[in-house]
Amino acid sequence: MQGKRAHRSFYKEDLYFIGEDGGSGDGALGQQIVDLLSNNFAVGAVCGFYEDGFPLYFISDFALQNLNLTIDELLERTHGNYEELIFPEDREAFAASLEDDSWETCEYRLITKSGEPRWFSEHRTQAIAPDGRPIWIGSLRSVQDAHALKNEMLSKVSHDMLTPLNTILGTANLMAANSEDEALKDSCYIISAAASRLMDMIDRAMELRDGSNSEPRSRQSFSLSELMTTTLDSVSRKLHLKNQELKSVLDAQHLDVVSDFSGLARALRALLENASTFSPPDSQIELFVRELPTLQPGFGYYEFAVTDHGIGIARENLDQIFEPFTRVEDTRLDGDIPHMGLGLSVAKQLVQSLGGSISVQSTVGAGSMFSIRVQLELDHTADEALPTCPLRGRRILVVEDNSLNNDILCEFLEMEGAVAIPARDGQQALQEFTRREKGFFDTITMDIHMPVMDGYEATRLIRECTEKGGDEVRIIAVTSDNSSEDIRRILASGMDAHIPKPIDFQALQAVITAKKLN
């Protein structure tokens, strides 16, 4: 196997044929390949034999680009075996799909050069190689890219709606936090729950519109215990209204990881809210997190399982449960189901964007268990202990043109011990930053759409102020621009992280206190 080399196809230059000595003889198959891929030039192509390790017959340039590998790196890493590219947890399912002639399309994860898995959909056909051996030919497409839908009007409308919703949620939260009147607190929770319901509909519709939660995403170092606390707190009010008990267990050796904190927290929140929606009052919901064995150095493999004791899902509905706008119809449910059937679909997209998988087991009348399995990079540099008031003493520049939202964010930060200094637009933020000594500000929370100067230009100019520490200060986008294209542009502009509006204050605190990644 060590002697495998590759040569470019005579018929289709972006294909590499692989053999013991460089190979030859693709002419007999060349025209067939051209015909098969004639309408799929924008996707990757792969072909292999039905043998141990699934030896590769050919692979395309585009497939290699998706994995960030050169052909030489591919051969060095796999010795020509396609199995070595497949995420270990998916190899058994892949082999089973090859044995079943009814499988024309399957989804599985391939390991990129960075060691992280990425989801692909393979449309497959069968053929015969020149030497008479049967082969499978697949056209590969990124799952995330395949679902991308562009709708700028929806993006604009959602942004304009999320801004006042952020004000409503922030005001209700602050009123509840500063009041000792239980009746007033309950009223605030009702306001917050109603606003959250509308916010979730908008946010999940945006996730569905975007579809493509592909790289790059905001990545932070954080603790799994911190993730669980933030997520459980975000759903506690919903459960409180139904008097539901939430039990959580964390069973992991490695707690400190590097990933998209916000994306993983949102996926877990969607599963927990779904469990609450379809469970009766006074019932129990469990979140169990455990670390699984993995063969990938530097990574941990984790399972997040959410179990409820609700109405359950009929077997015939399990295949559709992750489809957009899918809602379980059951006479045991109240007529007013507080969602549009987007939560599970969005959770799947978020999990797949992290290279993970999501599944469900359910029994009608006994409840359901939704499981997320995801590989996360380990953070070996994490501090042993975190301060009890992690924001205490931090100086934070809050850049937000909506004065009420600015006041709410500043008040939250000051309640947590930080010193918050407001700025109403990008130009004022630049002035506040440059008139202080180097290192004065620990963090800047940056809105994007502002008059006078927007967040992108302000970030660029602040980064150029190296004599003031502009190249070192943490800049966090806090914005309603939440599509993958928005996040990609935000991170490319020099900002360190992204927090969506309406603001999850605990998620914001976690991002502020996380170690800055190089």
N, C-alpha and C positions, 0 to 999 in steps of 0.2 A: 504493500500500500504506500510505502514511502516514496515510490518512484513515480507517482502520478503527476502528470503535467497537463497543460491546457493549450489549445490553439483556437484561434478565431475561425468561425464558420465561413465557408466559401459563399454560402447563399445568404447569410444574414450576419453582417459584421458585428452586431452587438451581442452575439452569442459566443460563449466559450465552450468548446467541446473538451471533455476530460478523459484521459486514458493513461495507461501505464507509461507510454512513451510519447505522449503528445497527441496520439490518436490520429485517425484518418477515417475516411469512409462516411462522412456525414452527407455526402452527395445524395445517396439513396433516400435520405430522410429530409434533406434540406427543403425541398419544395413543400412537403407536407407541413413542416414547421412554419414556413412562411404563410401558408394558407391558414393554419390554426391561429396565428398571432396577428394576421393582417389587420384586424379591427381592434387590436389591443396593444398598440405600440407604447401606450403610456403606462403599462403595467410591467412588472417583472415576470420573467419566465424561468422555470426550473424543470428539469427532467431527471428521472432516476430509474434504477432497476429494482425489481421486487426481490431483493436479496438482503442478507444481514447488513445492517447499517445503512441500507438504501443508498448504494453507490451512485454518485452523480454521473449523468451522461452529458448534460450541458446545463449552463446557467447564464442568465443575461446580465449585461452591464447594469441595467436598471435595478435588478434585484440586488446586485452587489452594492449599488449606491444606497439603497434603502437600509442595508446593514452596515454601511460605512466601512466596507471591506474592499480591498483589491483582490484580484484573482489569486495572486501569490499568497496573500494573507489567508484567504479562504482555504487553499490547499494545505498550508502549514498548520492551520488550526484544525481542520477536519480530516486531512489525508484523503479527501475526496468523498467522505461519507456525509450525506445530508442529515443523518440522525444527529450528528454533533452540533448542527445549527439549531435544532429544535429544542425548545425549553424542556428540561427533563420531565416535568410534570405532564407534558402534553405528548410524549413519545408513544405511550401506549395507545392513546386515542388516535394518533396519526396512523399507527400501524393497523389498527382496526379499520380505519376508513379505507385503507388500501385493499384490505381483504374483502370489503363489501362493495360490489359492483354498483349498488344503488347510490353511492355517494358521488355526486357531481361537484358539490361545493362543501368545503369544510373550513373551519376557523381554528387556528393554532398560533402559538407564539414562536418567533425566531429570536435568537440571542444576537444582539448587535455587537459591534466592536467594543463598546463600553462595558459589555457584560450585562446590560439591561434587556429584558424581553420586550418585544413589540408585537402587537397583534396583526396577523395577516389573514385574508380570506383567499383560499385557493380554489379556482375553478379548474376541474381536472378532466382529462380525456386519456384514452389509452391508445397505444400504437405498438409497432414492432420495429425493433432496431435492425440495422443491416445484417447483424449476425444471427437474427432469428429470435432473440430474446425479447420477451414482452417488456414494455416500459410504460411509465405514466408521465404525462406532460401536464404541467400546471401553470396557469397564469396567476401570478400573485398580485394582490392589491392591498394596500394598507386599509384596514377596517375603518380607521378614523377618517382617512381621506375619502373613502367611498361614500360616506354618509354626509359629507359637507354640503350644506344648503346655504346659499347667500341671500340675505334679505335685509338690506340696509334700512328700510323703513321700519321694520320691527325693532331693529337695534336702536334707532332714534327714539321711537315711542317708548320703549322700555326704559331708556336712560331718563327721559323726562318724567316717567312715572316713579322710578326708583328714588329720585331725589327727594320728593315730598314724603315718600314712605319712610325714608331714612330719618327724617325729622320726626315723624309720628312715633316710630319705634324708639328712637333715642329719648324723646321726651317722656314716653310712658315708662321706659326703664329707669330713668333718673327719678321720676316721681315715686315709683315703687321703692327704689333704693333709699330715698330720703324720708320716707313716711313710716310712721309706726301704726297708722290706722289700717287695720286688716281689711276693712271694707274698701278703702281706697286702693289698697294693693291689689285686691281681687279685680277691681274695675280696670286698673292699669294692665293687669294680665289679660283681661278680655280684649282691651284695645290692642295690646301687643299681639295676641293670638290672631285677631282678625287682620291686622296689618301684615303679619307674617304669612298668613294664608295667601293674601294677594301677592305679596312679594315672592313667595315660592312659585306661584303660577307664572309670574313674569320671568323669574330667574330660570325655571326649568324649561319654559318655552324658548328662552334664549339659548340654553344648553342644547336643546333639541335642534334649534335653527342652525347653531354652529356645527353641531355634530362632531367636528374634528377637534378633540382635546389632545392634539398631538404635541410633541416636543416643539420648542422648549416650554417648560412650565416653571413656575416659581418653586424653588427648592430651598428648604431650610433644614437645619439640624434641630431635632426636638426629641422629647421623650414620649414613649407610648403611653405612659401614665398621664402625661400632660394632654395628649390627644384624647384619651378617654374622658378625662375630667371636662375638657372643653366641650366635647360632643354630648356628654350626658347632661351638662348644664343647659345646652342649647335646646334640649327636648323636654326638660323637667317640667316646664309650665304646661305643655300639652298633656303630659301624663298626669299632672296634678289635677287638671280639670276633669279627668275620668277616674281619679283616685286609683291609678295604676301604679304598681310597685316596680321599680327598676333594679335588677340585680346585675352586678358586673363582677367579672373575674379576669385577672391578668396573670397569665402563666407563661412567662418568657424569661430567658436567660439574658438576652441582649435587649435593653430597653431604649437605647439611644440610637437613632437612625437619622438618615438624611433623605428627604423626599418632599413631595408637595403636600404640606400640612393641610392647607385649605381644601384641596381636592379630596383627600382621604377623609377629612372630617365631614365634608358635605355628603359623600357617599354613605358614610355610617349614619349620619343624621337622616338621610332619606330612608334607610332601612328601618331605623328605630321609629320614625314617624309612621311608616307604613304598618309596622307591627302594632302601634297604638291605634291607628285608624280601624284596623280589622280585628281588634280584640275588645272584649266587653269591659265595662267598668269593673274596678276592683280585681282585675287580673294581674298576672305577673309577666314581665318581659325581661329576658336575660341577654346580656352582651358578654360573650366569652371570647377572650383573645389568647391565643397560644402560639408558641414558636414551634415550627416543624423542622425536621431535618432537611438540610440542603447540601448540595455538592459544590455550590458556587462560593469560592473564597471571597471574603469581604462583604458578603450579603447575608441577611437573615430572611427566612421564609416564614410568613405569618398567616394565620387564619383568624378572621374576625367573623364570629357567628352570632346572629341575632335570632333568638327563638321567642315565639309567642304562643299563646294558648287560645287563639281566636278561631275564626270560622274555617280556616284552611282553604286550600285551592284544589279544585277538581283536577284529576289527572289530565283531562283533555284540554285544560287551560294552561298547564305548566309551560308549554312551548311558546305561548304568546305573552306570558306575563311580563316580559321585559320589553315588549313592543310599545311604542308611543301611543298614548291615549287609550290604553287597555285598562279596563276597570272590571273588577269581579262583580257580576250580577248575582245577588243572593237575596232572598226574601227576609233573611235574618238581619240585613243591614238597614240602617236608617236611610231615608231618601236623600238626605243632604250629606253626601260624601265629600269631605273638604279637600278635594284634589282633582286634577284633570287627567289622572292616569299617566303622569310623566315621571313620577319619582323614581320608579324602578328602572325606567329607560335611561334616565340621566345617571343614576347610580352605576349602571353597567358601562356607560360611556366614560365616566370618571375613572372607574376601576381599570378599564382597558387602556386608558391613557397612561396609567401607571404600570402597564404590562401585566396586570393581574387578571384574575378570572372571578366570575360570580355565578353561583348556582343556588337552587332551591330544592328543598324536600318538604312535602306537605301531605297532610291527611285531613280530609274533609271532617270538620267538627272537632278536630284535635289540635289544630294549629300548624304553624310553618316554621322552618328554619332556613334563613338566607345566610350563605357563607361567602365571604370574600377571601381569596387567597392571593397574596401579593408578595413579591420579593422586594425587599428594601435594603438600600445600602446602609451598612453599619457605620456609626460614628464612634470611632475609638478615642476621640479627643474630648468627649463630653466631660463636663465637670462632675465631680462626685456628688456635690450638693448644690442646690439652687437657693438663692436668698428667699426669705419668706415674703418680702415685698420687692419683687424684682425691678419695679419701675422707680423705686424710691431714689430721689436725687438725680434722675436722668433729666436732661434738658431736651425738649422735643419741640421742633418748629412745626406748627399745624397750618398747612396751606389748604384753604377751602374758601371758595367765593360765597357760598351760602352762609350768611352770618349765623343763623340759628344752628345749622349743622356744625359750624366751627365752634360755637359756644358749647354744644353738647359734647363734642369730642374733647375739647380742652377740659371740661368739667370732669369727664371720665378719667382722663389721664392724671389730673390733679388729685382726684379721689384715691388713686393708686400710688400717690406719692411723687409723681413726676412734676417738673416745672414745664408748663405748656405755654408757648408764645405763639399767638395767632398771626397769620398773614392772609390777606383777602385775595391775592392774586400772585402770579409768578414773579412779577417785578418786585412787589413788596417782599416776597420771600427772599429774592436775591439780595435786596438791600439789607434785610435783617441778618442774613447769613454773613455778608461781607463786612458789616460794621462790627462784628464780634471777633474776639481773638480766636486763633486756630484751636480747633477741638472743643469749642464752646458747646456746640450742639452734638448730642449723641445720635439723634435720629431726626429725619424729616418725613412727615406724612404728606404726600403730594396728590392733590386733586389733578385731574387732567384738563377738563374743559373749564377754562376761566377767562375772564376778560383781561385786556391789557397784554398779558403774557400767559400762554398755556403751560401745562406741566412739563411737556417735552422740552420746550425751549428753556424753561427755568432749570430743569435738571442738567441740560447741556452746559449752561453757563456756570452753574454751581460746580460741576465736575471740573471745569477749566480753572477754577480758583484753587489751585493746588497749594498756594501759599497760606490759604485759610483752612486747609484740610478738606477741600471739596472732593478730592479723590478718595477719601476715606470714610466720610459720613455715610451712614445707612439712609437710603432714600426708599420709602415704601409707597407705592401707588395705592391710593384709596379712592376707588372710582367705580362707576356703574358700567364702565367698559370691561365686559367680562368674557368676551369671546376668545377663542384660542389665538385668532389673529391679533386682537387687542393685547393679550398677554405677551405674545411674541414681540410685538412692537415695544411694549413697555420695558421688557427685559433687555431688548437690544438697545434701547435709548440710554441705558446706564443706571436704571433703577434696580434695586436689589430684590424686590419682592412685590407681590400684588395681593391686596385685600379687597374683595368685592363689597359694594354697597347693596343693601343696608349692611352696616358694619357689625360683624360678630366681634365684640370687644375683647373677648378672651382669646380669640384667634389673633387679633391684632397684637395683644400683649405678648403672645407666644412668638410672633414674628419679630417684634421689637427686641425681645430678650435672647433670641436665637443667635448663635455664633454666626458671623458673616462668613460666607463661603468665598473662596478665592476663585 
